[in-house]
């Protein structure tokens, strides 16, 4: 059942995000619902997590950090030193505090949608990929990754983490261990598939 507060949540996002970010949030929610339907997850949960994943994206750095410091999720030193990752961690805290949402199938995907981690749940996988392949995304390899993901979620994750590692290396950014863990996990799956051919 769709959350009855959906109109209220959408109004909040519209008032507190730029138009571009609001449209992105709607697109991620739609992609998350589609991926949920393909992969057997709860489409309403995925839509809600997708909708709210960037709820803290345009808060001040200080506001984000204050929320991060209240997180019940593990936060690495590298993430603490990388303000661009804070909105995801802060978002999970904010959603729980503002809307009373305690469902880990919603909170955890919001928290991990920027860096990923090893052992991701189906819900975490879906929101991570929905954010990457939403209709508003237009980076170089997106059409290929989008097509792969709608056909095979785990193969999409392999392509996504491979791309993410390369992007961070090229931009001389520190990479959290959780991202390496995810890359290694989905690369191992891809290697095993290659061996089985």
Contact map, one row per residue, 1 for C-alpha under 8 A:
11100000000000000000000000000000000000000001000000000000000000000000000000000000000000000000000000000000000000000000000000000000000000000000000000000000000000000000000000000000000000000000000000000
11110100000000000000000000000000000000000001000000000000000000000000000000000000000000000000000000000000000000000000000000000000000000000000000000000000000000000000000000000000000000000000000000000
11111100000000000000000000000000000000000001000100000000000000000000000000000000000000000000000000000000000000000000000000000000000000000000000000000000000000000000000000000000000000000000000000000
01111110000000000000000000000000000000000000000000000000000000000000000000000000000000000000000000000000000000000000000000000000000000000000000000000000000000000000000000000000000000000000000000000
00111111100000000000000000000000000000000000000000000000000000000000000000000000000000000000000000000000000000000000000000000000000000000000000000000000000000000000000000000000000000000000000000000
01111111110000000000000000000000000000000000000000000000000000000000000000000000000000000000000000000000000000000000000000000000000000000000000000000000000000000000000000000000000000000000000000000
00011111111000000000000000000000000000000000000000000000000000000000000000000000000000000000000000000000000000000000000000000000000000000000000000000000000000000000000000000000000000000000000000000
00001111111100000000000000000000000000000000000000000000000000000000000000000000000000000000000000000000000000000000000000000000000000000000000000000000000000000000000000000000000000000000000000000
00001111111110000000000000000000000000000000000000000000000000000000000000000000000000000000000000000000000000000000000000000000000000000000000000000000000000000000000000000000000000000000000000000
00000111111111000000000000000000000000000000000000000000000000000000000000000000000000000000000000000000000000000000000000000000000000000000000000000000000000000000000000000000000000000000000000000
00000011111111100000000000000000000000000000000000000000000000000000000000000000000000000000000000000000000000000000000000000000000000000000000000000000000000000000000000000000000000000000000000000
00000001111111110000000000000000000000000000000000000000000000000000000000000000000000000000000000000000000000000000000000000000000000000000000000000000000000000000000000000000000000000000000000000
00000000111111111000010000000000000000000000000000000010000000000000000000000000000000000000000000000000000000000000000000000000000000000000000000000000000000000000000000000000000000000000000000000
00000000011111111110010000000000000000000000000000000000000000000000000000000000000000000000000000000000000000000000000000000000000000000000000000000000000000000000000000000000000000000000000000000
00000000001111111100000000000000000000000000000000000000000000000000000000000000000000000000000000000000000000000000000000000000000000000000000000000000000000000000000000000000000000000000000000000
00000000000111111100000000000000000000000000000000000000010000000000000000000000000000000000000000000000000000000000000000000000000000000000000000000000000000000000000000000000000000000000000000000
00000000000011111111110000000000000000000000000000000010110000000000000000000000000000000000000000000000000000000000000000000000000000000000000000000000000000000000000000000000000000000000000000000
00000000000001111111110000000000000000000000000000000000000000000000000000000000000000000000000000000000000000000000000000000000000000000000000000000000000000000000000000000000000000000000000000000
00000000000001001111111000000000000000000000000000000000000000000000000000000000000000000000000000000000000000000000000000000000000000000000000000000000000000000000000000000000000000000000000000000
00000000000000001111111100000000000000000000000000000000000000000000000000000000000000000000000000000000000000000000000000000000000000000000000000000000000000000000000000000000000000000000000000000
00000000000000001111111110000000000000000000000000000100000000000000000000000000000000000000000000000000000000000000000000000000000000000000000000000000000000000000000000000000000000000000000000000
00000000000011001111111111000000000000000000000000000000000000000000000000000000000000000000000000000000000000000000000000000000000000000000000000000000000000000000000000000000000000000000000000000
00000000000000000011111111100000000000000000000000000000000000000000000000000000000000000000000000000000000000000000000000000000000000010000000000000000000000000000000000000000000000000000000000000
00000000000000000001111111110000000000000000000000000000000000000000000000000000000000000000000000000000000000000000000000000000000001010000000000000000000000000000000000000000000000000000000000000
00000000000000000000111111111000000000000000000001111100000000000000000000000000000000000000000000000000000000000000000000000000000000000000000000000000000000000000000000000000000000000000000000000
00000000000000000000011111111100000000000000000001100000000000000000000000000000000000000000000000000000000000000000000000000000000000000000000000000000000000000000000000000000000000000000000000000
00000000000000000000001111111110000000000000000000000000000000000000000000000000000000000000000000000000000000000000000000000000000001110000000000000000000000000000000000000000000000000000000000000
00000000000000000000000111111111000000000000001001100000000000000000000000000000000000000000000000000000000000000000000000000010011011100000000000000000000000000000000000000000000000000000000000000
00000000000000000000000011111111100000000000011111100000000000000000000000000000000000000000000000000000000000000000000000000000010000000000000000000000000000000000000000000000000000000000000000000
00000000000000000000000001111111110000000000001001000000000000000000000000000000000000000000000000000000000000000000000000000000000001000000000000000000000000000000000000000000000000000000000000000
00000000000000000000000000111111111000000000000000000000000000000000000000000000000000000000000000000000000000000000000000000000011011100000000000000000000000000000000000000000000000000000000000000
00000000000000000000000000011111111100000010011001000000000000000000000000000000000000000000000000000000000000000000000000000110110000000000000000000000000000000000000000000000000000000000000000000
00000000000000000000000000001111111110000011011000000000000000000000000000000000000000000000000000000000000000000000000000000000000000000000000000000000000000000000000000000000000000000000000000000
00000000000000000000000000000111111111000010000000000000000000000000000000000000000000000000000000000000000000000000000000000000000000000000000000000000000000000000000000000000000000000000000000000
00000000000000000000000000000011111111100000000000000000000000000000000000000000000000000000000000000000000000000000000000000100010000000000000000000100000000000000000000000000000000000000000000000
00000000000000000000000000000001111111111110010000000000000000000000000000000000000000000000000000000000000000000000000000000100000000000000000000000000000000000000000000000000000000000000000000000
00000000000000000000000000000000111111111110000000000000000000000000000000000000000000000000000000000000000000000000000000000000000000000000000000000000000000000000000000000000000000000000000000000
00000000000000000000000000000000011111110000000000000000000000000000000000000000000000000000000000000000000000000000000000000000000000000000000000000100000000000000000000000000000000000000000000000
00000000000000000000000000000000001111111000000000000000000000000000000000000000000000000000000000000000000000000000000000000000000000000000000000000000100000000000000000000000000000000000000000000
00000000000000000000000000000000000111111100000000000000000000000000000000000000000000000000000000000000000000000000000000000000000000000000000000000000000000000000000000000000000000000000000000000
00000000000000000000000000000000000110111110010000000000000000000000000000000000000000000000000000000000000000000000000001100000000000000000000000000000000000000000000000000000000000000000000000000
00000000000000000000000000000000000110011111110000000000000000000000000000000000000000000000000000000000000000000000000000000000000000000000000000000000000000000000000000000000000000000000000000000
00000000000000000000000000000001110110001111111000000000000000000000000000000000000000000000000000000000000000000000000000000000000000000000000000000000000000000000000000000000000000000000000000000
11100000000000000000000000000000100000000111111100000000000000000000000000000000000000000000000000000000000000000000000000000000000000000000000000000000000000000000000000000000000000000000000000000
00000000000000000000000000000000000000000111111110000000000000000000000000000000000000000000000000000000110000000000000000000000000000000000000000000000000000000000000000000000000000000000000000000
00000000000000000000000000001001100100001111111111000000000000000000000000000000000000000000000000000000010000000000000000100110000000000000000000000000000000000000000000000000000000000000000000000
00000000000000000000000000011101100000000011111111100000000000000000000000000000000000000000000000000000000000000000000000000000000000000000000000000000000000000000000000000000000000000000000000000
00100000000000000000000000001000000000000001111111110000000000000000000000000000000000000000000000000000010000000000000000000000000000000000000000000000000000000000000000000000000000000000000000000
00000000000000000000000000001000000000000000111111111000000000000000000000000000000000000000000000000000011011000000000000000010000000000000000000000000000000000000000000000000000000000000000000000
00000000000000000000000011011101000000000000011111111000000000000000000000000000000000000000000000000000000001000000000000000010011000000000000000000000000000000000000000000000000000000000000000000
00000000000000000000000011011000000000000000001111111100000000000000000000000000000000000000000000000000000000000000000000000000000000000000000000000000000000000000000000000000000000000000000000000
00000000000000000000000010000000000000000000000111111110000000000000000000000000000000000010001000000000000001000000000000000000000000000000000000000000000000000000000000000000000000000000000000000
00000000000000000000000010000000000000000000000011111110000000000000000000000000000000010011000000000000000011101000000000000000000000000000000000000000000000000000000000000000000000000000000000000
00000000000000000000100010000000000000000000000000111111100000000000000000000000000000110010000000000000000001000000000000000000000000000000000000000000000000000000000000000000000000000000000000000
00000000000010001000000000000000000000000000000000011111110000000000000000000000000000100010000000000000000000000000000000000000000000000000000000000000000000000000000000000000000000000000000000000
00000000000000000000000000000000000000000000000000000111111000010000000000000000000000110110010000000000000000000000000000000000000000000000000000000000000000000000000000000000000000000000000000000
00000000000000001000000000000000000000000000000000000111111000000000000000000000000000110010000000000000000000000000000000000000000000000000000000000000000000000000000000000000000000000000000000000
00000000000000011000000000000000000000000000000000000011111100000000000000000000000000000000000000000000000000000000000000000000000000000000000000000000000000000000000000000000000000000000000000000
00000000000000000000000000000000000000000000000000000001111110110000000000000000000000100000000000000000000000000000000000000000000000000000000000000000000000000000000000000000000000000000000000000
00000000000000000000000000000000000000000000000000000000011111110000000000000000000000000000000000000000000000000000000000000000000000000000000000000000000000000000000000000000000000000000000000000
00000000000000000000000000000000000000000000000000000000001111111000000000000000001000000000000000000000000000000000000000000000000000000000000000000000000000000000000000000000000000000000000000000
00000000000000000000000000000000000000000000000000000000000111111100000000000000000000000000000000000000000000000000000000000000000000000000000000000000000000000000000000000000000000000000000000000
00000000000000000000000000000000000000000000000000000000001111111110000000000000000000000000000000000000000000000000000000000000000000000000000000000000000000000000000000000000000000000000000000000
00000000000000000000000000000000000000000000000000000001001111111111000000000000000001100100000000000000000000000000000000000000000000000000000000000000000000000000000000000000000000000000000000000
00000000000000000000000000000000000000000000000000000000000011111111100000000000001001000100000000000000000000000000000000000000000000000000000000000000000000000000000000000000000000000000000000000
00000000000000000000000000000000000000000000000000000000000001111111110000000000000000000000000000000000000000000000000000000000000000000000000000000000000000000000000000000000000000000000000000000
00000000000000000000000000000000000000000000000000000000000000111111111000000000000000001110110000000000000000000000000000000000000000000000000000000000000000000000000000000000000000000000000000000
00000000000000000000000000000000000000000000000000000000000000011111111000000000000001001100100000000000000000000000000000000000000000000000000000000000000000000000000000000000000000000000000000000
00000000000000000000000000000000000000000000000000000000000000001111111000000000000000000000000000000000000000000000000000000000000000000000000000000000000000000000000000000000000000000000000000000
00000000000000000000000000000000000000000000000000000000000000000111111100000000000000000000100000000000000000000000000000000000000000000000000000000000000000000000000000000000000000000000000000000
00000000000000000000000000000000000000000000000000000000000000000011111111100000000000001101100000000000000000000000000000000000000000000000000000000000000000000000000000000000000000000000000000000
00000000000000000000000000000000000000000000000000000000000000000000011111000000000000000000100000000000000000000000000000000000000000000000000000000000000000000000000000000000000000000000000000000
00000000000000000000000000000000000000000000000000000000000000000000001111100000000000001000000000000000000000100000000000000000000000000000000000000000000000000000000000000000000000000000000000000
00000000000000000000000000000000000000000000000000000000000000000000001111110000000000000000000000000000000000000000000000000000000000000000000000000000000000000000000000000000000000000000000000000
00000000000000000000000000000000000000000000000000000000000000000000001011111011000000001000000000000000000000000000000000000000000000000000000000000000000000000000000000000000000000000000000000000
00000000000000000000000000000000000000000000000000000000000000000000000001111111000000000000000000000000000000000000000000000000000000000000000000000000000000000000000000000001000000000000000000000
00000000000000000000000000000000000000000000000000000000000000000000000000111111100000000000000000000000000000000000000000000000000000000000000000000000000000000000000000000000000000000000000000000
00000000000000000000000000000000000000000000000000000000000000000000000000011111110000000000000000000000000000000000000000000000000000000000000000000000000000000000000000000111000000000000000000000
00000000000000000000000000000000000000000000000000000000000000000000000000111111111011000000000000000000000000000000000000000000000000000000000000000000000000000000000000000001000000000000000000000
00000000000000000000000000000000000000000000000000000000000000000000000000111111111001000000000000000000000000000000000000000000000000000000000000000000000000000000000000000000000000000000000000000
00000000000000000000000000000000000000000000000000000000000000000000000000001111111000000000000000000000000000000000000000000000000000000000000000000000000000000000000000000000000000000000000000000
00000000000000000000000000000000000000000000000000000000000000000000000000000111111111000000000000000000000000000000000000000000000000000000000000000000000000000000000000000000000000000000000000000
00000000000000000000000000000000000000000000000000000000000010001000000000000011111111100000000000000000000000000000000000000000000000000000000000000000000000000000000000000000000000000000000000000
00000000000000000000000000000000000000000000000000000000000000000000000000000000011111100000000000000000000000000000000000000000000000000000000000000000000000000000000000000000000000000000000000000
00000000000000000000000000000000000000000000000000000000000000000000000000000010011111111000000000000000000000000110000000000000000000000000000000000000000000000000000000000000000000000000000000000
00000000000000000000000000000000000000000000000000000000000000011001000000000011011111111100000000000000000000000000000000000000000000000000000000000000000000000000000000000000000000000000000000000
00000000000000000000000000000000000000000000000000000111101000010000000000000000001111111110000000000000000000000000000000000000000000000000000000000000000000000000000000000000000000000000000000000
00000000000000000000000000000000000000000000000000001101100000000000000000000000000011111111000000000000000001111100000000000000000000000000000000000000000000000000000000000000000000000000000000000
00000000000000000000000000000000000000000000000000000000000000000011001010100000000011111111100000000000000001110000000000000000000000000000000000000000000000000000000000000000000000000000000000000
00000000000000000000000000000000000000000000000000000001000000011011001000000000000001111111110000000000000000100000000000000000000000000000000000000000000000000000000000000000000000000000000000000
00000000000000000000000000000000000000000000000000011111100000000010000000000000000000111111111000000000000001100000000000000000000000000000000000000000000000000000000000000000000000000000000000000
00000000000000000000000000000000000000000000000000001000000000000000001000000000000000011111111100000000001101100000000000000000000000000000000000000000000000000000000000000000000000000000000000000
00000000000000000000000000000000000000000000000000000000000000000011011100000000000000001111111110000000001000000000000000000000000000000000000000000000000000000000000000000000000000000000000000000
00000000000000000000000000000000000000000000000000000001000000000010000000000000000000000111111111000000000000000000000000000000000000000000000000000000000000000000000000000000000000000000000000000
00000000000000000000000000000000000000000000000000010000000000000000000000000000000000000011111111111000001000000000000000000000000000000000000000000000000000000000000000000000000000000000000000000
00000000000000000000000000000000000000000000000000000000000000000000000000000000000000000001111111111100001000000000000000000000000000000000000000000000000000000000000000000000000000000000000000000
00000000000000000000000000000000000000000000000000000000000000000000000000000000000000000000111111111000000000000000000000000000000000000000000000000000000000000000000000000000000000000000000000000
00000000000000000000000000000000000000000000000000000000000000000000000000000000000000000000011111110000000000000000000000000000000000000000000000000000000000000000000000000000000000000000000000000
00000000000000000000000000000000000000000000000000000000000000000000000000000000000000000000001111111000000000000000000000000000000000000000000000000000000000000000000000000000000000000000000000000
00000000000000000000000000000000000000000000000000000000000000000000000000000000000000000000001111111100000000000000000000000000000000000000000000000000000000000000000000000000000000000000000000000
00000000000000000000000000000000000000000000000000000000000000000000000000000000000000000000001110111110011000000000000000000000000000000000000000000000000000000000000000000000000000000000000000000
00000000000000000000000000000000000000000000000000000000000000000000000000000000000000000000000100011111011000000000000000000000000000000000000000000000000000000000000000000000000000000000000000000
00000000000000000000000000000000000000000000000000000000000000000000000000000000000000000000000000001111111000000000000000000000000000000000000000000000000000000000000000000000000000000000000000000
00000000000000000000000000000000000000000000000000000000000000000000000000000000000000000000000000000111111110000000000000000000000000000000000000000000000000000000000000000000000000000000000000000
00000000000000000000000000000000000000000000100000000000000000000000000000000000000000000000000000000011111110000000000000110000000000000000000000000000000000000000000000000000000000000000000000000
00000000000000000000000000000000000000000000110110000000000000000000000000000000000000000000000000001111111111000000000000100000000000000000000000000000000000000000000000000000000000000000000000000
00000000000000000000000000000000000000000000000010000000000000000000000000000000000000000001101100001111111111100000000000000000000000000000000000000000000000000000000000000000000000000000000000000
00000000000000000000000000000000000000000000000000000000000000000000000000000000000000000001000000000001111111110000000000010000000000000000000000000000000000000000000000000000000000000000000000000
00000000000000000000000000000000000000000000000010001000000000000000000000000000000000000000000000000001111111111000000000111011000000000000000000000000000000000000000000000000000000000000000000000
00000000000000000000000000000000000000000000000011011100000000000000000000000000000000011011000000000000011111111000000000010010000000000000000000000000000000000000000000000000000000000000000000000
00000000000000000000000000000000000000000000000000001000000000000000000010000000000000011111000000000000001111111100000000000000000000000000000000000000000000000000000000000000000000000000000000000
00000000000000000000000000000000000000000000000000000000000000000000000000000000000000011000000000000000000111111111100000010001000000000000000000000000000000000000000000000000000000000000000000000
00000000000000000000000000000000000000000000000000001000000000000000000000000000000000010000000000000000000011111111000000010011001000000000000000000000000000000000000000000000000000000000000000000
00000000000000000000000000000000000000000000000000000000000000000000000000000000000010010000000000000000000000111111000000000001000000000000000000000000000000000000000000000000000000000000000000000
00000000000000000000000000000000000000000000000000000000000000000000000000000000000010000000000000000000000000011111100000000000000000000000000000000000000000000000000000000001011000000000000000000
00000000000000000000000000000000000000000000000000000000000000000000000000000000000000000000000000000000000000011111110100010001000000000000000000000000000000000000000000000000011001000000000000000
00000000000000000000000000000000000000000000000000000000000000000000000000000000000000000000000000000000000000010011111100000000000000000000000000000000000000000000000000000000011111000000000000000
00000000000000000000000000000000000000000000000000000000000000000000000000000000000000000000000000000000000000000001111100000000000000000000000000000000000000000000000000000000011011101000000000000
00000000000000000000000000000000000000000000000000000000000000000000000000000000000000000000000000000000000000000000111110000000000000000000000000000000000000000000000000000000000001001000000000000
00000000000000000000000000000000000000000000000000000000000000000000000000000000000000000000000000000000000000000001111111111000000000000000000000000000000000000000000000000000000001000000000000000
00000000000000000000000000000000000000000000000000000000000000000000000000000000000000000000000000000000000000000000001111111000000000000000000000000000000000000000000000000000000000000000000000000
00000000000000000000000000000000000000001000000000000000000000000000000000000000000000000000000000000000000000000000000111111100000000000000000000000000000000000000000000000000000000000000000000000
00000000000000000000000000000000000000001000010000000000000000000000000000000000000000000000000000000000110010000000000111111110000000000000000000000000000000000000000000000000000000000000000000000
00000000000000000000000000000000000000000000000000000000000000000000000000000000000000000000000000000000100111011001000111111111000000000000000000000000000000000000000000000000000000000000000000000
00000000000000000000000000000000000000000000000000000000000000000000000000000000000000000000000000000000000010000000000111111111100000000000000000000000100010000000000000000000000000000000000000000
00000000000000000000000000000001001100000000010000000000000000000000000000000000000000000000000000000000000000000000000001111111110000000000000000000000100000000000000000000000000000000000000000000
00000000000000000000000000010001000000000000010011000000000000000000000000000000000000000000000000000000000011001000000000111111111000000000000000000000000000000000000000000000000000000000000000000
00000000000000000000000000000000000000000000000000000000000000000000000000000000000000000000000000000000000010011101000000011111111100000000000000000000000000000000000000000000000000000000000000000
00000000000000000000000000000001000000000000000000000000000000000000000000000000000000000000000000000000000000000000000000001111111110000000000000001000000110010000000000000000000000000000000000000
00000000000000000000000000011011001000000000000001000000000000000000000000000000000000000000000000000000000000000000000000000111111111000000000000000000000000000000000000000000000000000000000000000
00000000000000000000000000010010000000000000000001000000000000000000000000000000000000000000000000000000000000001000000000000011111111000000000000000000000000000000000000000000000000000000000000000
00000000000000000000000000000000000000000000000000000000000000000000000000000000000000000000000000000000000000000000000000000001111111001000000000000000000000010000000000000000000000000000000000000
00000000000000000000000000010010000000000000000000000000000000000000000000000000000000000000000000000000000000000000000000000000111111101000010011000000000000000000000000000000000000000000000000000
00000000000000000000000100110110000000000000000000000000000000000000000000000000000000000000000000000000000000000000000000000000011111111000000000000000000000000000000000000000000000000000000000000
00000000000000000000000000110010000000000000000000000000000000000000000000000000000000000000000000000000000000000000000000000000000011111100000000000000000000000000000000000000000000000000000000000
00000000000000000000001100100000000000000000000000000000000000000000000000000000000000000000000000000000000000000000000000000000000001111100000000000000000000000000000000000000000000000000000000000
00000000000000000000000000000000000000000000000000000000000000000000000000000000000000000000000000000000000000000000000000000000000111111110010000000000000000000000000000000000000000000000000000000
00000000000000000000000000000000000000000000000000000000000000000000000000000000000000000000000000000000000000000000000000000000000000111111010000000000000000000000000000000000000000000000000000000
00000000000000000000000000000000000000000000000000000000000000000000000000000000000000000000000000000000000000000000000000000000000000001111110000000000000000000000000000000000000000000000000000000
00000000000000000000000000000000000000000000000000000000000000000000000000000000000000000000000000000000000000000000000000000000000000000111110000000000000000000000000000000000000000000000000000000
00000000000000000000000000000000000000000000000000000000000000000000000000000000000000000000000000000000000000000000000000000000000000000011111110000000000000000000000000000000000000000000000000000
00000000000000000000000000000000000000000000000000000000000000000000000000000000000000000000000000000000000000000000000000000000000010001111111111000000000000000000000000000000000000000000000000000
00000000000000000000000000000000000000000000000000000000000000000000000000000000000000000000000000000000000000000000000000000000000000000000111111100000000000000000000000000000000000000000000000000
00000000000000000000000000000000000000000000000000000000000000000000000000000000000000000000000000000000000000000000000000000000000000000000111111110000000000000000000000000000000000000000000000000
00000000000000000000000000000000000000000000000000000000000000000000000000000000000000000000000000000000000000000000000000000000000010000000111111111000000100110000000000000000000000000000000000000
00000000000000000000000000000000000000000000000000000000000000000000000000000000000000000000000000000000000000000000000000000000000010000000011111111100000100000000000000000000000000000000000000000
00000000000000000000000000000000000000000000000000000000000000000000000000000000000000000000000000000000000000000000000000000000000000000000001111111110000000000000000000000000000000000000000000000
00000000000000000000000000000000000000000000000000000000000000000000000000000000000000000000000000000000000000000000000000000000000000000000000111111111101100000000000000000000000000000000000000000
00000000000000000000000000000000000000000000000000000000000000000000000000000000000000000000000000000000000000000000000000000000100000000000000011111111111110000000000000000000000000000000000000000
00000000000000000000000000000000001001000000000000000000000000000000000000000000000000000000000000000000000000000000000000000000000000000000000001111111100100000000000000000000000000000000000000000
00000000000000000000000000000000000000000000000000000000000000000000000000000000000000000000000000000000000000000000000000000000000000000000000000111111100000000000000000000000000000000000000000000
00000000000000000000000000000000000000000000000000000000000000000000000000000000000000000000000000000000000000000000000000000000000000000000000000011111111100000000000000000000000000000000000000000
00000000000000000000000000000000000000100000000000000000000000000000000000000000000000000000000000000000000000000000000000001100000000000000000000011111111110000000000000000000000000000000000000000
00000000000000000000000000000000000000000000000000000000000000000000000000000000000000000000000000000000000000000000000000000000000000000000000000001001111111000000000000000000000000000100000000000
00000000000000000000000000000000000000000000000000000000000000000000000000000000000000000000000000000000000000000000000000000000000000000000000000011001111111100000000000000000000000000100010000000
00000000000000000000000000000000000000000000000000000000000000000000000000000000000000000000000000000000000000000000000000000000100000000000000011011101111111110000000000000000000000000000000000000
00000000000000000000000000000000000000000000000000000000000000000000000000000000000000000000000000000000000000000000000000001000100000000000000000001000111111111000000000000000000000000100000000000
00000000000000000000000000000000000000000000000000000000000000000000000000000000000000000000000000000000000000000000000000000000000000000000000000000000011111111100000000000000000000100110010000000
00000000000000000000000000000000000000000000000000000000000000000000000000000000000000000000000000000000000000000000000000000000000000000000000010000000001111111110000000000000000000000000000000000
00000000000000000000000000000000000000000000000000000000000000000000000000000000000000000000000000000000000000000000000000000000100100000000000010000000000111111111000000000000000000000000000000000
00000000000000000000000000000000000000000000000000000000000000000000000000000000000000000000000000000000000000000000000000000000000000000000000000000000000011111111100000000000001001100000000000000
00000000000000000000000000000000000000000000000000000000000000000000000000000000000000000000000000000000000000000000000000000000000000000000000000000000000001111111110000000000000000100000000000000
00000000000000000000000000000000000000000000000000000000000000000000000000000000000000000000000000000000000000000000000000000000000000000000000000000000000000111111111000000000000000000000000000000
00000000000000000000000000000000000000000000000000000000000000000000000000000000000000000000000000000000000000000000000000000000000000000000000000000000000000011111111100000000000000000000000000000
00000000000000000000000000000000000000000000000000000000000000000000000000000000000000000000000000000000000000000000000000000000000000000000000000000000000000001111111110000010001100100000000000000
00000000000000000000000000000000000000000000000000000000000000000000000000000000000000000000000000000000000000000000000000000000000000000000000000000000000000000111111111000000000000000000000000000
00000000000000000000000000000000000000000000000000000000000000000000000000000000000000000000000000000000000000000000000000000000000000000000000000000000000000000011111111100000000000000000000000000
00000000000000000000000000000000000000000000000000000000000000000000000000000000000000000000000000000000000000000000000000000000000000000000000000000000000000000001111111111110000000000000000000000
00000000000000000000000000000000000000000000000000000000000000000000000000000000000000000000000000000000000000000000000000000000000000000000000000000000000000000000111111111000000000000000000000000
00000000000000000000000000000000000000000000000000000000000000000000000000000000000000000000000000000000000000000000000000000000000000000000000000000000000000000000011111111000000000000000000000000
00000000000000000000000000000000000000000000000000000000000000000000000000000000000000000000000000000000000000000000000000000000000000000000000000000000000000000000001111111000000000000000000000000
00000000000000000000000000000000000000000000000000000000000000000000000000000000000000000000000000000000000000000000000000000000000000000000000000000000000000000000000111111100000000000000000000000
00000000000000000000000000000000000000000000000000000000000000000000000000000000000000000000000000000000000000000000000000000000000000000000000000000000000000000000000111111110000000000000000000000
00000000000000000000000000000000000000000000000000000000000000000000000000000100000000000000000000000000000000000000000000000000000000000000000000000000000000000000000100011111000000000000000000000
00000000000000000000000000000000000000000000000000000000000000000000000000000100000000000000000000000000000000000000000000000000000000000000000000000000000000000000100100001111101100000000000000000
00000000000000000000000000000000000000000000000000000000000000000000000000010110000000000000000000000000000000000010000000000000000000000000000000000000000000000000000000000111111100000000000000000
00000000000000000000000000000000000000000000000000000000000000000000000000000000000000000000000000000000000000000000000000000000000000000000000000000000000000000000000000000011111110000000000000000
00000000000000000000000000000000000000000000000000000000000000000000000000000000000000000000000000000000000000000011110000000000000000000000000000000000000000000000000000000001111111000000000000000
00000000000000000000000000000000000000000000000000000000000000000000000000000000000000000000000000000000000000000011110000000000000000000000000000000000000000001000100000000011111111100000000000000
00000000000000000000000000000000000000000000000000000000000000000000000000000000000000000000000000000000000000000000100000000000000000000000000000000000000000000000100000000011111111110000000000000
00000000000000000000000000000000000000000000000000000000000000000000000000000000000000000000000000000000000000000000110000000000000000000000000000000000000000000000000000000000111111111000000000000
00000000000000000000000000000000000000000000000000000000000000000000000000000000000000000000000000000000000000000001111100000000000000000000000000000000000000001000000000000000011111111100000000000
00000000000000000000000000000000000000000000000000000000000000000000000000000000000000000000000000000000000000000000010000000000000000000000000000000000000001001100100000000000001111111110000000000
00000000000000000000000000000000000000000000000000000000000000000000000000000000000000000000000000000000000000000000000000000000000000000000000000000000000000000000000000000000000111111111000000000
00000000000000000000000000000000000000000000000000000000000000000000000000000000000000000000000000000000000000000000011000000000000000000000000000000000000000000000000000000000000011111111100000000
00000000000000000000000000000000000000000000000000000000000000000000000000000000000000000000000000000000000000000000000000000000000000000000000000000000011011000000000000000000000001111111110000000
00000000000000000000000000000000000000000000000000000000000000000000000000000000000000000000000000000000000000000000000000000000000000000000000000000000000001000000000000000000000000111111111000000
00000000000000000000000000000000000000000000000000000000000000000000000000000000000000000000000000000000000000000000000000000000000000000000000000000000000000000000000000000000000000011111111100000
00000000000000000000000000000000000000000000000000000000000000000000000000000000000000000000000000000000000000000000000000000000000000000000000000000000000000000000000000000000000000001111111110000
00000000000000000000000000000000000000000000000000000000000000000000000000000000000000000000000000000000000000000000000000000000000000000000000000000000001001000000000000000000000000000111111111000
00000000000000000000000000000000000000000000000000000000000000000000000000000000000000000000000000000000000000000000000000000000000000000000000000000000000000000000000000000000000000000011111111100
00000000000000000000000000000000000000000000000000000000000000000000000000000000000000000000000000000000000000000000000000000000000000000000000000000000000000000000000000000000000000000001111111110
00000000000000000000000000000000000000000000000000000000000000000000000000000000000000000000000000000000000000000000000000000000000000000000000000000000000000000000000000000000000000000000111111111
00000000000000000000000000000000000000000000000000000000000000000000000000000000000000000000000000000000000000000000000000000000000000000000000000000000000000000000000000000000000000000000011111111
00000000000000000000000000000000000000000000000000000000000000000000000000000000000000000000000000000000000000000000000000000000000000000000000000000000000000000000000000000000000000000000001111111
00000000000000000000000000000000000000000000000000000000000000000000000000000000000000000000000000000000000000000000000000000000000000000000000000000000000000000000000000000000000000000000000111111
00000000000000000000000000000000000000000000000000000000000000000000000000000000000000000000000000000000000000000000000000000000000000000000000000000000000000000000000000000000000000000000000011111
